[in-house]
Amino acid sequence: MKHPILMPVLSDTMATGRLTQWVKSIGAKVSKGDAVAEVETDKAVLEVEAFSDGYLAGPLAPVDQDIPVKQVIGYLADTAEEAVQTGQTAPADPVPASEVPPVSPPPKPSLPTEPIPAAPAAAEPSPTSPAEPVPAPQAFPGGPSEGHAASPYARALAFDLGIDIAQVAPGPDGKVQAPEIVAALLAPAQPPLNYGPPYRLESPTKSREAVARTMMAASATPSFRVTARLPIRELQHQAASRQVSLTVALSKACALTIQAYPRFNAVWTNEGLALRDRIDVGIAVEAQDSLITPVLRDAGAKSLADLQSVWKDLLNQTKSARLGPKDYSGATFYLSNLGVYPVVRQFDAVVPLGASAILAVAAMDSDGSAQCTLTCDHRVVFGADAAHFLTHLASQLATPDSLW
């Protein structure tokens, strides 16, 4: 008997996964927990593990293809004979509805429920007058030959709204439905490329798509910025002498400052302010073609030596694209340090969803200070709060002995 292997849900934002490679070949014996494939999510490359003992069987979904979560990508057979009798590769089969519950797509705007009114029937020609030719019905754009498969309602809605359905990305089920049409209508305007130079389209990586979605969502946060010159040199000297990253030391200083001003550890929700009991600092890191924020958990309570050890492990996992959601999600405060680039004198950062502030640190000047900009969610903290925060942080950095 063959048992389906499904595309797993590896993060709360994952709608599809890109199969990057099969670790095992058809007929290979696998044990429960063995890696059989690797999948690129919106944040990392993670392993798909066997759910029981067996033998890998086909058909296997091809690599370098985006596959909706909970669709079949391969099979586990009970016997080796059954495994080798199957085909090699094939597109991912849909999961029978009886086996897997439907995937809930990301929230989308509500749609009108009224059916599209049918066109009035054409009047029959009078028997005493010649029949006039009836014009052929106008086809909706985006039929089966144009773009992705689409429901009749979606095609009609696209026609009414003047949307080229061939340019609309399908939903998790691989089909364009009405919610995708409404999402396309509400999406930001596309750049005018038709009258410019020739161009080619390149599909973004899953991680770059995730960054784009996050930044678009964060753009709705009502933010303000306060810039201050903060003393960095003494902290840099002490960190270097103890073999601790300056970024880690800055994170610790920010965490201790948040302890004095806990409002910066809160976040706005529709139900009220969420007040967190632990300070988790997310640090922006360049990761190949993307951006990721590994998180130092409980940064205010742990020693700098412990934080440095954790940070080293996080960086190694980042370089190998092996960070999991528990490693990069849920930060309560963020830090972006571009001070490693001497040409960066000042910059602003965007407050990610889930936090109320982010500190952007530029390069240190000859006087030992750096231009630092605190971007804040104005629903949670006000300008005076930011001024108090930066004043306290400046004191921490000027006399960093208390960090150790």
N, C-alpha and C positions, 0 to 999 in steps of 0.2 A: 504494500500500500504506500502511496506517496502522500506527503503532508506538505502543504504550501509554506514557503518562506515569504514573509511579507516585508515590504519596505517599512521600517520602524519609524515611529514618531520620536525623534531624538531631541526636540526642543519645542517650546510652546509656540514658536513662530514658524515652525516647519510645516509647509504644505506639500512640498515635493523634496525628493532627495536625488542627487546625481550619483549614479553608480560609477565608481572610479575603477574598480578592479574586483575580480573574483580571486580570492586567496586560495581556494581549493578548486580542483577540477572535477568534472563529472565522474562519478564512480569512487571518488576518494572517501575513505572512512572518516567520519567526524564524531567527536564526542560532545556532549552537552557543554556549552560554554566556549567551544572552539570558534575562532573567527572564520567565517566562510566568505565574506565580502567586505569591501570598504565603501563607505558612502560619504559624499561631501554634502554637509548641511550648510545652513546660512552662516555658520561660525567656524566649523572645523571639519576635519576628515575623521570619521569614527567607524568602528568595526561593527558589522552585523554578526551576532553570535548565534550558533546553533541552539535551538530550544530543546533538543533531545539528541540521543545517540542515533546514528543512521549513516546513510551514504548520500552524498550530494547527487541530485538528479536534475535533469533538464525537463523542459526547455528553460534555459537561463536567460534572464533579461540582458540585453547588450549593454556594454559599458558606455560611458559618456552620454547617457540619456537621462533626462529628468523624468522621474517616475512619481506619481502621487503617493502619498503615504498610505499604508495599508493595502497596497496592491501587491499581487504576487510577483516576486522576482526570481523564484526558483523553487526547488522542492527537495525534501529529504525523503529518501526511500528506506524501507525497512531492510531490504536485502541489496547486495551488490549487483546481483543479476538484474533486478528490476531497475536499478539506477543506470546501468550501461545500455539498457534497451531503449532509453529515452533519447529524444533529439538533443542537439547541442545547444543552440541558442535560438531565442525567439523573443519578440516583444513581450513585455510584461502583460500577463493575463489579468483581467479584472477579477477582483475577489467576489465570489458569490455572496449575494446579500444575506444568505442564511448563515454564513460563516463569520462575517466581520461587520460590525456596526458601521453606518455611514460616517465619513469624516465630516466634521463641522468646519466649514470654511471660515476665514476671518470675517468679523462683522462687516456688513455692507449696508448701504442705505436701503430702507424699506421701499417696496415697489407697489405700484397700484395693482390691485387684485382684479379689477374689472377686465373681462376679456376684450380683445380688440373687436370692435363691431364689424360684422361681415358686410362686404360691399353689397348694395342692392342688386337683385337679380336683373339681368338685362331684359328689357321688354321684348316679347316675341314680335316678329314682323307681322304687319297686317296682311291678311290674305289677299287684299286688293292692291297692295303696293309692293314693289320689289324690296327684298330684304337688303338693308344697308350693311356693309361690312362692319363687323364688331372688332374694335382694336384689341390686339393681344394684351392681356393684363401685364402691367409693369412689374418686372421682377424685382424683388428686394435685393439690395446689394448684399454680398456675402453669402451667396448660395453655396451648395456643396463644393463647387469648383473654386470658390474664393475663400482663401484663408482656412480657418479651422471649422470643424463641424459646429453647427449652431442650431438651437431650437427655433421653431417657427416664430414663437413669441419674441425671441431675441432678435431675429431678422427684422420682424415688423417694427420693433421698438427702435432698432438702429436706423431703419428707413425714416421713421417719423422724426427722429432727433438729428438726422443728417450726419450719422457716424458711419465711417467706413468700417464695416464689421471685419473685413479682412485684416485690419490693423489691431484688432482687439485680442488680447491674450486670453486663452481659455481658462476655465476654472479648474479646481482640483480633479474633476472628473474627466478632463480633457475636452470639454465641450463648452462653447460660449453660451451662457444663459443670460437671462435678463439682468441679474446683479452685475455681471461683467460689463454690460452695456452702460449701466448707470455709473459704475466706477470709472469707465472711460470718459463719460461726460463730465465727471467732477474732477478728473485728473488735471494737473497743471498743463498749460498750453505747451505744445511741442515746438521746438526751435524751427524757424523757417529755413529749411535746407534746399528747397527746390531751386532757388536762384543763385545759390552759392557754388563753390567748387565741387567736383565729384567727390563722393564719399563712399565708405563701406561701413556696414554695421558689424559690430563685434558683440557677441553675447557676453554680458558681465558674469563674473563668478558669483556663486551663491552668497559669499560673504559680502561682496560689494553691493549686491542687491539688498542685503539686510541693512547695510550702513545707509543706503539711500532711503529705505523705508523709515529707519529710525530717525534720520535727520528731518525728513518731511513731517513726521509725527511731532518731533521736538520743536519744530518751527512755530507751533501753536502756543508754546509756553510764553507768557508775558514776562519778558526778561529785562533786566537792567545790568549795567556793568560799572564797577568801581575799580580804578587802577591805582596802585601804590608802588613805591619803591621799597623793596624789602631787603634787609641785609642777608647775604647768602655765604659770604666768604668763610666765616668762622665755622658754619655748619659743614661746608665743603671740606675744610681742613680736618675736622674731627671725623667726618665720615670716611675720608680717605685713609686716615691713620688706623681706623678700626675695620677697614675693608668692607664698608657698607656703601651701597649705592646712594648717591645724593637724592635720587628720586624716592627711595625708600625712607630716607631720613626726613624728607619733606612731607611724606605721607604721615609719618608718626607725628610731626609737628602739627599738621592739620588736624589729626585725630584728637590730640590733646587740646587744641583750640576749640574743637567742636564740643568736647566735654564741658568747657566753660560756657559755650553758647549752643545748647542742644537744639535750638530751633533749626540749625543748619543740618541736622540729621533727620528732619521731618520731610514729608512729601505731601503735596496736595492731592486729595481724592475727592470724588463726588460726594462721599459721605462725611468728609471732614479731613483734618490733618492726621496723617499716620505718623505716630511718634515711635521711633525705633529705639530699642534698648542696646543695640550694638552698633559700633561704627565700622562699616566696611568700606574701604577706600578702593575705588576702581581707577586704574592708571592706564591712560591711552598709550597704546603700543602699535608701532608700524608692523604689520604682518603681511609680508609679500605684497599682494596687490590690494590690501584691505587695511582696516583699522579694527583693533579689538581692545577690550579693556579687562585684563586680568584683575582679579579682586583680592586685596589683602584683607582677610577677615579679622575682625576684632582688633583693628590696628591700634586702638587706644590702650588696650590691656596687654598686648604682647610686647616682649622686648625687641629692640632693634635687631639683635642677633637672630632671633626666631623669625622675624619678618624678612630679613635678608635671605635666610634659608628657604623660606616659602617662595620668595620672589624668584630666586634662582631656578627653582623647580618650575614655576609658572612660565618663565621665559623659555626654558628648554621645551616645554610642551607647546608653547606658541610657535617656536621655530619649526617644530615637526607637525604642526597643525593637529595637535592631539588634545587641545583644550575641550573640556565638556561644559555644558551649561552651568554646572555648579562652580566652575572656575571663572566664568566671565559675567555672570548674571547677578542682579540683586544688590549692587553697590548703593550705598547711601550718600556718598560724596565722591566727587571725581577730581582727578589731578591730571593735567596735561603739561608735560615738561619738554619744551623745545629748546631749552637752554643749552643742550648739547650742540646746537648749531649756532656758532658765534654771530652769524649774520642776523639772527632773529632778535630784534630789539623789543618788540611788543606784538602781541596778538590776542585775539578774543577766541573763546571756545563756546560751544553750544551746550546748554544744560541737557543731559540725556534724561529720558523719561525714567521716573523712579527716584530722582534726586531733586534737591532744591538749589544746588550750587556746584560750580566747577571752578577750579583755580588754574589759570594759564600762566606758566612761568617761562619767561624769556631768558636770553643769555645774560650772564653777569658782566657788568661794566668794570672799568678799571678801578673804580672806587669800592668794589666788592658788593655792590647792590644789583638787584635785578628788577626789571619792570614786571609786575605781576598784576593780572586782571582777574577779578572775581566776578563771574557771571552768576546772577541769582534769579530765582523764580520770585517775582514780586508778590505773588499770592501768599508766599510763606514768610519771606523776610523783606525788610525795608532797607532803605539807604543807610540809616543810622546803624542798623544791625550789621551791615557789611563793613561799615567804618570801624565798629567795635571789634569785629572779627579780625580784620587786617591789622589793627593796632596790637591786639593780643598776639597774633601770629608773628608780627615783627619783633616783639619782645622775646618770644620763644626762639626765634632764629638768631637774635643778637647774643643770647646767652644759652646755647644749646646743651649745656651740661645736664639739664634736667631730663633730656631725652634719653639719656643712657641709664 
